Amino acid sequence: MTPRLWSLSYSPWSERARWALDYGRAPYRKRSYKPLFDELALRRALGRWRGPVSVPILETEGGVLDGGLAIAEYAEAHGEQPVIPPEQRSEVLRWDERASAAMSAGRMCSLVRTLRSPASMAELVPPNLQRVPGKLAIARAGIRRTMRKYAPVTPANPEDALVRALEELREALASGHETDGVRHLLPTFGYADMSIAQILAFVEPPKSHLRIGDATRETYRDGALAERFADLVEWRDGVYETFR
Ligand SMILES: N[C@@H](CCC(=O)N[C@@H](CS)C(=O)NCC(=O)O)C(=O)O
């Protein structure tokens, strides 16, 4: 059985898992996930009936892998190109942990912006509900639910946490490694870079690989941070061009 990746087309969490599988050249097929509508099916796949459930997951013959890191480990074990080289594993885990906390911080900041943007909220409503009166109220309830769901994994002061992670990344890249003129964190480009690059989705979303509407793009984006960390946005774009 070819492993099956459940993912969200607009999510940086799903994107880092897709990237790990693509870069590692590990075979997989895709199943797109629709929040709320598919939650029961996701719970069934995970065999988890209580507590929060999220994508990405990868269904494999050996069981269901939950989250980007587990999926990247699968790519390392079953792919053709290193994603988490064993000698770099502990460093990769440290960067992934930082990335995950900063992504949660970025998500919270972007959800606050979304609540102020009717156009972005309208883009979140699935096509079959676009004509329903009160669709923005539905979107608003969905956003508030997402905020509550991810509050436990979100750093206390999300703006500060995101800025701290961006500063750490800038510093690490300055003394990092280089391939074809593109810097990376560890001796080999890999999952540490793929994961930390996702924090920039909440600064300036990438031009490709996240399927988001124009209004949503604006709410992912933080204009002030995009200016302050323009060097990192440029780094992320370069990494996508070279390694994605
Ligand atoms: N621990 C997971 C977290 C994944 C995650 O936060 N997924 C969110 C992305 S926005 C999700 O599934 N959202 C949809 C939902 O909660 O229904 C990972 O590292 O991959």
The ligand as an SDF file (V2000), in Angstrom:
LIG
                    3D

 20 19  0  0  0  0  0  0  0  0999 V2000
    1.7030   18.4790   15.7880 N   0  0  0  0  0  0  0  0  0  0  0  0
    1.2020   18.6920   14.4390 C   0  0  0  0  0  0  0  0  0  0  0  0
    0.3380   19.9440   14.4600 C   0  0  0  0  0  0  0  0  0  0  0  0
   -0.3860   20.1420   13.1430 C   0  0  0  0  0  0  0  0  0  0  0  0
   -1.3660   21.3330   13.1430 C   0  0  0  0  0  0  0  0  0  0  0  0
   -1.3060   22.2350   13.9770 O   0  0  0  0  0  0  0  0  0  0  0  0
   -2.2940   21.2750   12.1660 N   0  0  0  0  0  0  0  0  0  0  0  0
   -3.2730   22.3050   11.9830 C   0  0  0  0  0  0  0  0  0  0  0  0
   -2.8050   23.2110   10.8630 C   0  0  0  0  0  0  0  0  0  0  0  0
   -3.5850   24.7700   10.8130 S   0  0  0  0  0  0  0  0  0  0  0  0
   -4.6280   21.6760   11.5950 C   0  0  0  0  0  0  0  0  0  0  0  0
   -4.7440   20.4920   11.3730 O   0  0  0  0  0  0  0  0  0  0  0  0
   -5.6920   22.4980   11.5380 N   0  0  0  0  0  0  0  0  0  0  0  0
   -7.0140   22.0730   11.1750 C   0  0  0  0  0  0  0  0  0  0  0  0
   -7.8500   21.7260   12.3500 C   0  0  0  0  0  0  0  0  0  0  0  0
   -7.4100   21.8930   13.5050 O   0  0  0  0  0  0  0  0  0  0  0  0
   -8.9860   21.2440   12.1330 O   0  0  0  0  0  0  0  0  0  0  0  0
    2.3980   18.8270   13.4910 C   0  0  0  0  0  0  0  0  0  0  0  0
    3.4810   19.1830   13.9380 O   0  0  0  0  0  0  0  0  0  0  0  0
    2.2730   18.5140   12.3020 O   0  0  0  0  0  0  0  0  0  0  0  0
  1  2  1  0
  2  3  1  0
  2 18  1  0
  3  4  1  0
  4  5  1  0
  5  6  2  0
  5  7  1  0
  7  8  1  0
  8  9  1  0
  8 11  1  0
  9 10  1  0
 11 12  2  0
 11 13  1  0
 13 14  1  0
 14 15  1  0
 15 16  2  0
 15 17  1  0
 18 19  2  0
 18 20  1  0
M  END
$$$$
